[in-house]
């Protein structure tokens, strides 16, 4: 009985190892097909799975396969581990700091008070709310007294955007990139004696070939657009891609991810914590330093908020 059970465990472990190897290798070909690119979003999961398989195979005395799984762990870990490494940053002036809160609220979510309570607790300078409809815009009107500078574009199709700021801004632009005519917002913030360009955008999710192509076209357009901006830039939003996807490489290479040094910080699929992936991002030009970044609590959305504290 014991021998039979061990045989079943060995076979299941070998099957899990084979699947993990397959998915890990497929991530290397994401640029060739949109479905393959989807596999790359789960690198952290492959890393954990391959390490678990390696340990179990060692216990089962399947040493050759265990060594192979350690190599697969290293392959995935090569992409994962650097996000926890401390980033060397120049000293930021305490007079030039900025705290922002970004949240994809989920249009159908009705737990408005959770976001308002989070805003009160964190007291950010900027709040970016995505997927807001008119009901969300109405409930967030309680922020108006504290955040007198606003751009609000409510929509019922999960692509509304609201920007609430304590900091004065000018040069407001409502931009549509690509063929789908979804709105993005660009403003020029005035922080002490500095001008900063803030862009918030929410591209289509890669749920089909057409949507993936439209998202990627938007990334290319954003990269060209940012290349022509001569102020420091903040790009923030639910970008519907992770740092390991080939699509992420289409975003401006001049910007760095605020996650660097703070870990993976997965944000999407709050209902399935073990499957969460990091698709909400704050990307910054080199003038910025990041003093802290974290995810916020569950506000009833399928995304966790992100809170980023910047200096420059």
MOHUKA-V189584 format. One record per residue. N is the residue number from 1. RES is the residue in one letter. SS is DSSP state (hx for helix, st for strand, lp for the rest). D_CENTER is the distance of its C-alpha to the mean C-alpha in Angstrom with 1 decimal. Layout:
BEGIN
n	res	ss	d_center
N	RES	SS	D_CENTER
N	RES	SS	D_CENTER
END
This chain:
BEGIN
n	res	ss	d_center
1	X	lp	48.0
2	X	hx	46.0
3	X	hx	46.2
4	X	hx	45.1
5	X	hx	42.1
6	X	hx	41.1
7	X	hx	41.4
8	X	hx	39.1
9	X	hx	36.5
10	X	hx	36.9
11	X	hx	36.5
12	X	hx	33.4
13	X	hx	31.8
14	X	hx	32.8
15	X	hx	31.3
16	X	hx	27.9
17	X	hx	28.1
18	X	hx	28.9
19	X	hx	26.0
20	X	hx	23.6
21	X	hx	25.2
22	X	hx	25.0
23	X	hx	21.3
24	X	hx	20.6
25	X	hx	22.9
26	X	hx	21.5
27	X	hx	18.1
28	X	hx	20.2
29	X	hx	21.2
30	X	hx	18.1
31	X	hx	19.2
32	X	hx	22.4
33	X	lp	21.3
34	X	hx	18.4
35	X	hx	19.1
36	X	hx	19.1
37	X	hx	15.7
38	X	hx	14.4
39	X	hx	16.0
40	X	hx	13.9
41	X	hx	10.7
42	X	hx	13.0
43	X	hx	14.2
44	X	hx	14.0
45	X	hx	16.2
46	X	hx	18.5
47	X	hx	19.0
48	X	hx	20.0
49	X	hx	22.1
50	X	hx	23.9
51	X	hx	24.8
52	X	hx	26.1
53	X	hx	28.1
54	X	hx	29.5
55	X	hx	30.7
56	X	hx	32.3
57	X	hx	33.9
58	X	hx	35.4
59	X	hx	36.9
60	X	lp	38.2
61	X	lp	39.7
62	X	lp	37.9
63	X	hx	37.4
64	X	hx	36.8
65	X	hx	33.9
66	X	hx	32.6
67	X	hx	32.6
68	X	hx	30.8
69	X	hx	28.1
70	X	hx	27.8
71	X	hx	27.3
72	X	hx	24.5
73	X	hx	23.0
74	X	hx	23.3
75	X	hx	21.8
76	X	hx	18.5
77	X	hx	18.8
78	X	hx	19.1
79	X	hx	15.5
80	X	hx	14.3
81	X	hx	16.6
82	X	hx	16.0
83	X	hx	12.8
84	X	hx	15.4
85	X	lp	18.0
86	X	lp	18.9
87	X	lp	18.5
88	X	lp	21.7
89	X	lp	21.5
90	X	lp	24.3
91	X	lp	25.6
92	X	lp	24.2
93	X	lp	26.8
94	X	lp	26.8
95	X	lp	27.9
96	X	lp	24.7
97	X	st	21.9
98	X	st	19.2
99	X	st	17.1
100	X	st	14.5
101	X	st	13.0
102	X	st	10.4
103	X	st	10.8
104	X	st	10.7
105	X	lp	14.2
106	X	lp	15.2
107	X	lp	18.4
108	X	lp	20.7
109	X	lp	19.8
110	X	lp	22.8
111	X	lp	22.0
112	X	hx	21.9
113	X	hx	23.5
114	X	hx	20.6
115	X	hx	18.4
116	X	hx	21.5
117	X	hx	22.4
118	X	hx	19.0
119	X	hx	19.5
120	X	hx	23.0
121	X	hx	22.2
122	X	hx	19.6
123	X	lp	21.5
124	X	lp	18.8
125	X	lp	20.1
126	X	st	17.6
127	X	st	16.1
128	X	st	13.8
129	X	st	14.2
130	X	st	13.1
131	X	lp	15.2
132	X	lp	18.2
133	X	lp	21.7
134	X	hx	25.0
135	X	hx	25.3
136	X	hx	22.1
137	X	hx	23.3
138	X	hx	26.6
139	X	hx	25.4
140	X	hx	23.2
141	X	hx	26.4
142	X	hx	27.3
143	X	hx	24.8
144	X	lp	26.9
145	X	lp	29.4
146	X	lp	27.0
147	X	lp	24.7
148	X	lp	27.4
149	X	st	25.4
150	X	st	23.4
151	X	st	22.3
152	X	st	21.9
153	X	st	21.6
154	X	lp	21.9
155	X	lp	21.8
156	X	lp	22.5
157	X	lp	20.4
158	X	lp	16.9
159	X	lp	16.3
160	X	lp	17.8
161	X	st	16.4
162	X	st	18.0
163	X	st	18.0
164	X	st	20.2
165	X	st	21.4
166	X	lp	24.1
167	X	lp	24.3
168	X	lp	26.4
169	X	st	25.0
170	X	st	26.8
171	X	st	26.5
172	X	st	24.4
173	X	st	23.3
174	X	st	22.0
175	X	st	20.9
176	X	st	20.7
177	X	lp	19.6
178	X	lp	21.0
179	X	lp	23.3
180	X	lp	21.5
181	X	lp	22.0
182	X	lp	18.9
183	X	st	18.7
184	X	st	16.6
185	X	st	17.9
186	X	st	19.0
187	X	st	21.1
188	X	st	22.8
189	X	st	22.7
190	X	st	25.9
191	X	st	25.4
192	X	lp	28.8
193	X	lp	30.1
194	X	st	26.7
195	X	st	25.0
196	X	st	21.3
197	X	st	19.6
198	X	st	16.6
199	X	st	14.9
200	X	st	12.6
201	X	lp	12.0
202	X	lp	11.0
203	X	lp	12.2
204	X	lp	13.8
205	X	lp	12.5
206	X	lp	14.0
207	X	lp	16.7
208	X	lp	19.6
209	X	hx	20.8
210	X	hx	21.3
211	X	hx	17.9
212	X	hx	16.3
213	X	hx	18.8
214	X	hx	18.2
215	X	hx	14.4
216	X	hx	15.4
217	X	hx	18.3
218	X	hx	16.1
219	X	hx	14.1
220	X	hx	17.6
221	X	hx	18.9
222	X	hx	16.3
223	X	hx	17.1
224	X	hx	20.8
225	X	hx	20.5
226	X	hx	18.8
227	X	lp	21.4
228	X	lp	24.1
229	X	lp	22.9
230	X	lp	24.9
231	X	lp	23.3
232	X	st	20.3
233	X	st	17.0
234	X	st	13.9
235	X	st	11.3
236	X	st	8.9
237	X	st	7.5
238	X	st	6.1
239	X	lp	6.4
240	X	lp	7.2
241	X	lp	6.9
242	X	lp	6.1
243	X	lp	7.8
244	X	lp	11.0
245	X	lp	11.6
246	X	hx	14.4
247	X	hx	12.7
248	X	hx	10.2
249	X	hx	13.6
250	X	hx	14.6
251	X	lp	12.6
252	X	lp	14.9
253	X	lp	16.0
254	X	lp	17.3
255	X	lp	14.0
256	X	st	12.5
257	X	st	9.2
258	X	lp	9.9
259	X	lp	8.9
260	X	lp	12.0
261	X	lp	14.7
262	X	lp	13.0
263	X	lp	11.8
264	X	lp	9.0
265	X	lp	8.2
266	X	lp	7.2
267	X	lp	6.6
268	X	st	8.1
269	X	lp	11.9
270	X	lp	13.4
271	X	lp	16.7
272	X	lp	16.3
273	X	hx	15.1
274	X	hx	16.3
275	X	hx	14.1
276	X	lp	10.7
277	X	st	7.7
278	X	lp	4.2
279	X	lp	2.8
280	X	st	2.5
281	X	st	3.7
282	X	st	7.4
283	X	st	9.5
284	X	st	13.2
285	X	lp	16.6
286	X	lp	18.9
287	X	lp	20.7
288	X	lp	18.2
289	X	st	18.0
290	X	st	15.7
291	X	st	17.9
292	X	st	15.5
293	X	st	12.0
294	X	st	11.6
295	X	st	10.4
296	X	lp	13.0
297	X	lp	15.4
298	X	lp	15.5
299	X	lp	16.7
300	X	lp	17.8
301	X	lp	14.7
302	X	lp	12.9
303	X	st	9.7
304	X	lp	9.9
305	X	lp	9.9
306	X	st	8.7
307	X	st	11.7
308	X	st	12.2
309	X	st	15.8
310	X	st	16.9
311	X	st	20.2
312	X	lp	21.8
END
